[in-house]
């Protein structure tokens, strides 16, 4: 599975990047999540990506999936910080 980055580059899908991004967002707002929470969410995203998308997926779509999962799992504040950090990368 390859991820199409916003600048068009291709990169291998890496579940650890999702986990790290989630944990950073939770740390940034001082609303720590457990590593287990982040792993669970990342694994849910990986399953969706592998089941529904064949070969390539855009990074922005993964971002939206993570946001939805965070909100669904009750981590709305973390989702907001995760989204803000993603947007700042784009600037």
N, C-alpha and C positions, 0 to 999 in steps of 0.2 A: 504494500500500500504506500502510495506516495502522496505527499501533501504539496499542493500548489501554493507557494507563499505569495504574499501580496505583490511582491516585485516580479513575480513570474517564475522564480527559481523553483526547482523540484527538490524535495527533501523526503527522506524516509520517515514514515509515521513513527513517532516515538512516544509511547504512553507516559514515560517518565517526565517529559516536558509538560504534559497536562498536569500531572501531580505537583510538580515544582511550581508551576504558575498558580495553581489553586492555593498551595500552602503560602506562597509569597503574598498573595492578595489577603489571605486571612491574617497573616502576621502584620501586614501594613496597617490594617485597621484595628489591630490588637484584639482580634476576635479569633483566637487560635482554633484551628480544626485539628483533629487528630490525623496522623499519617494514614490511619486506617480509613477515615472518612474520605480523604483525598484519593486514596487508591481505589476505593469502591466507586467513586464518581468517575475516575479515569477509566476503570474497567467497563463501566456501563457505556461510556462514550466509545471506547474501542469496539465493543460488541456492535453498537449501532453502525459505526463506520464500516466495519468489516462485513456486516450483514447487508447493508443497503447501498454501499458505494463500491463500484468495481474498479479497483486499480488506482484511481486518483480522486482526491477531494481537496477543495479549497480550504485554506487556513481559516478564512472568515466563516465558513460553514461549521467547522469544528468549534470555533469560538462561540457561535450561536448555540450549538448543542451543549457545550459546557455551561453557558449561562442558564439555559433551560433546566438542566439537571441540578445546578446549584439552587435555583429558585424552588424547583419541585421538592428538593430534599431539605428545604427550610434554611438555606444559607443565603438569603436575599442580600444581606449586607456584603457578604463576600462576593456575590455575583456583581454587585455594583462596583466594587473596587477592582475586580477582575476585568470588567468591561472598561473601566477608566484606564487601567494600565495598558490594555490592548490598544485603545485609541491613542494613547501617548506615544506608543511605538510607531504609530503611523505618521506622527508629526515630524 
